[in-house]
Amino acid sequence: MKPIPYGRQNITEEDIKAVVETLKSDFLTQGPKIAEFENAFASYVGSNYAVAVANGTAALHLCTLALGVSAGDKVITTPITFAASANCVRYCGGEVVFADINPETYLIDLNRVRQILREDTERKIKGIIPVDFAGRPIDMEVCRNLADEFGIWIIEDACHAPGGFLRNSQGKKVVCGNGIYSDLAIFSFHPVKHIAAGEGGMITTNNKKLYDKLILLRTHGITKSHDLLHENHGGWYYEMQELGFNYRLTDFQAALGNSQLQRADEGLKRRREIAQTYFDAFRGKAFIKRQSGVVPGHAYHLYIIEVDRRKELYDYLRSKQIFAQIHYIPLHLMPYYRKLGWKPGDFPNAENYYRNCLSLPIYPTLSSEEQDYVIDCIFEFYENSL
Ligand SMILES: *Cc1c(COP(=O)(O)O)cnc(C)c1O
């Protein structure tokens, strides 16, 4: 049996062809493939606008910049996420406010968020970055109601959930990143995510003003757009109007991302099958404390089980060439965030979750045989150690 990682990319001949064609064309960076990818992605999630950028972290940074986060501003996010979800606030000099997770869904607890907002009498909290953790969509309708009530903005970190959806209170389908409720949403095209571009990211929004600002900030704050220029000295003339960055995506990465996007629904379907198989295999088993379960609209970036003797199981699986993972070590316990004042005990739900969680292999090319092997090894571990 060859090693089984928890996630991996799938590159087809079509993908390779798309990249090679772009390499032979006139544009290596930000050319026609960018607009193609942006348009296709916007229509995939159902947003008005999409902005392709260098990676998901750059996407988050541009979002906090565009929303004007500055020193003294506070922004709420979850401790159970990848570091970038919180770091983007720090890049702009803002302060992170963590809110504990709901132990059932692993998502940020919106009741806790409401309480934090109520206690923020000085109105320092400017926004919230909810995460569709593991691919499970957060209830954006509830987020929007909170945002409106307290006058804050929303950046949906949808890195785990391209193609994920929820139904709102009217039964209407709300696709992750479609911008109905969020101000901005972001995605990543790191190889372990659903759509791989090597590196890459996308911001989606329905807000034209924010869109224009993101376009400007993506390329140094420089524009050549006639209707935006303050002066015009001739054909060469451009203006740097804001302090931006170089967060462009290359054209060949966009070609790869776009080629992958064409198979996204297929991949999602396979991820949901794999999740169902795990769920059925583990249902009612004594060693399972909790499992992700089967949720409609879940995008299953991760399939998580909570188990007894997690570390031993993790090591045992490694000895069997199965590379399960832990998502995530609570962010507030990282040395960097501890230096800012957080400590063990601050978020009991997140810390309890971390003690027992394990992300099992899930990716579209995981074969049924490989999945059966993973399941068998887990049973073997608990049966042999009774
Ligand atoms: C991957 C990821 C990011 C960052 O994306 P990169 O493309 O790796 O910079 C941000 N948030 C979450 C939840 C992620 O999983």
The ligand as a Gaussian input file, in Angstrom:
#p B3LYP/6-31G(d) Opt

LIG

0 1
 C       -5.455000      27.385000       3.568000
 C       -6.158000      28.338000       4.415000
 C       -5.862000      29.710000       4.418000
 C       -4.678000      30.303000       3.715000
 O       -4.567000      30.000000       2.377000
 P       -3.125000      29.970000       1.675000
 O       -3.486000      29.887000       0.216000
 O       -2.413000      28.770000       2.168000
 O       -2.422000      31.234000       1.998000
 C       -6.657000      30.549000       5.193000
 N       -7.673000      30.070000       5.923000
 C       -7.979000      28.765000       5.966000
 C       -9.136000      28.303000       6.792000
 C       -7.218000      27.846000       5.223000
 O       -7.506000      26.551000       5.289000

